[in-house]
Amino acid sequence: MATGKPQIRSLFATPLAVHYLPVAQEVNQTLRPLIVERSVPGLRGQGWRSANDIAEWGGEALQTIFRVARDLADSLTATRAGGRVNLNWDVEACATVRGKGEYRELAARPGALWSGVYIVDDGYAKSDDEALGGECEFADPRGALPAMVAPQYGFRIPGGATAGMSEIIRPQSGMIVLHPSWLLRGERRYDGEHQRVTIEFDMMVPAV
């Protein structure tokens, strides 16, 4: 009797969305000078980070980002029975500015369901040079465990080669990256000559 092909399932998937703001050029032209004007030299090599008050001074440009992020979060969230949701997400956000030699430590975001980053200015000035660094980095939530027994091997499934390691995404101006808040996100050392400007945000389920 012929045997069929094995069924391969990826259990406990970790979703990560990369999306592009349709009106990024207009939004970025408005937000970048507002953010840079408020920024000061950063501390501990991690650049400048505003308080979580950008909603008070970011104007309609920021609300456009929030609307797109809320729609994206709704599209990726479901009830345990698989039903669609339409939630009035509470959003907290800050602005960041990083220069040459600066980075962002890996960190989770307790208290939120979704977190993300919007790239106002990637700082690359249209360069494709990978030596500029500054990639968004995401650590395997299982930690080093998958790589401890046989670090020279991975799994033949999408994303399986980086088990126990990290994944990276090269930022682009106008990009939104959305991920579960428990997934550690950071930014590798950035070595570009221009400023990297972003908005980091957390999305909380509204209180009932």
RAKAVEN-V442997 format. One record per residue. RES is the residue in one letter. SS is DSSP state (2 for helix, 1 for strand, 0 for the rest). Layout:
# RAKAVEN-V442997
res:RES ss:SS
res:RES ss:SS
This chain:
# RAKAVEN-V442997
res:M ss:0
res:A ss:0
res:T ss:0
res:G ss:0
res:K ss:0
res:P ss:0
res:Q ss:0
res:I ss:0
res:R ss:0
res:S ss:0
res:L ss:0
res:F ss:0
res:A ss:0
res:T ss:0
res:P ss:0
res:L ss:1
res:A ss:1
res:V ss:1
res:H ss:1
res:Y ss:1
res:L ss:0
res:P ss:0
res:V ss:0
res:A ss:2
res:Q ss:2
res:E ss:2
res:V ss:2
res:N ss:2
res:Q ss:2
res:T ss:2
res:L ss:2
res:R ss:2
res:P ss:2
res:L ss:2
res:I ss:2
res:V ss:2
res:E ss:2
res:R ss:2
res:S ss:0
res:V ss:0
res:P ss:0
res:G ss:0
res:L ss:0
res:R ss:0
res:G ss:0
res:Q ss:0
res:G ss:0
res:W ss:1
res:R ss:1
res:S ss:0
res:A ss:0
res:N ss:0
res:D ss:0
res:I ss:2
res:A ss:2
res:E ss:2
res:W ss:2
res:G ss:0
res:G ss:2
res:E ss:2
res:A ss:2
res:L ss:2
res:Q ss:2
res:T ss:2
res:I ss:2
res:F ss:2
res:R ss:2
res:V ss:2
res:A ss:2
res:R ss:2
res:D ss:2
res:L ss:2
res:A ss:2
res:D ss:2
res:S ss:2
res:L ss:2
res:T ss:0
res:A ss:1
res:T ss:0
res:R ss:0
res:A ss:0
res:G ss:0
res:G ss:0
res:R ss:1
res:V ss:0
res:N ss:0
res:L ss:0
res:N ss:0
res:W ss:0
res:D ss:1
res:V ss:1
res:E ss:1
res:A ss:1
res:C ss:1
res:A ss:1
res:T ss:1
res:V ss:1
res:R ss:1
res:G ss:0
res:K ss:0
res:G ss:0
res:E ss:1
res:Y ss:1
res:R ss:1
res:E ss:1
res:L ss:1
res:A ss:1
res:A ss:0
res:R ss:0
res:P ss:0
res:G ss:0
res:A ss:0
res:L ss:0
res:W ss:1
res:S ss:1
res:G ss:1
res:V ss:1
res:Y ss:1
res:I ss:1
res:V ss:1
res:D ss:1
res:D ss:0
res:G ss:0
res:Y ss:0
res:A ss:0
res:K ss:0
res:S ss:0
res:D ss:0
res:D ss:0
res:E ss:2
res:A ss:2
res:L ss:2
res:G ss:1
res:G ss:0
res:E ss:0
res:C ss:1
res:E ss:1
res:F ss:1
res:A ss:1
res:D ss:0
res:P ss:0
res:R ss:0
res:G ss:0
res:A ss:0
res:L ss:2
res:P ss:2
res:A ss:2
res:M ss:2
res:V ss:0
res:A ss:0
res:P ss:0
res:Q ss:0
res:Y ss:0
res:G ss:0
res:F ss:0
res:R ss:0
res:I ss:0
res:P ss:0
res:G ss:0
res:G ss:2
res:A ss:2
res:T ss:2
res:A ss:0
res:G ss:0
res:M ss:0
res:S ss:1
res:E ss:1
res:I ss:1
res:I ss:1
res:R ss:0
res:P ss:0
res:Q ss:0
res:S ss:0
res:G ss:0
res:M ss:1
res:I ss:1
res:V ss:1
res:L ss:1
res:H ss:1
res:P ss:1
res:S ss:0
res:W ss:0
res:L ss:0
res:L ss:0
res:R ss:1
res:G ss:1
res:E ss:1
res:R ss:1
res:R ss:1
res:Y ss:1
res:D ss:0
res:G ss:0
res:E ss:0
res:H ss:0
res:Q ss:0
res:R ss:1
res:V ss:1
res:T ss:1
res:I ss:1
res:E ss:1
res:F ss:1
res:D ss:1
res:M ss:1
res:M ss:1
res:V ss:0
res:P ss:0
res:A ss:0
res:V ss:0
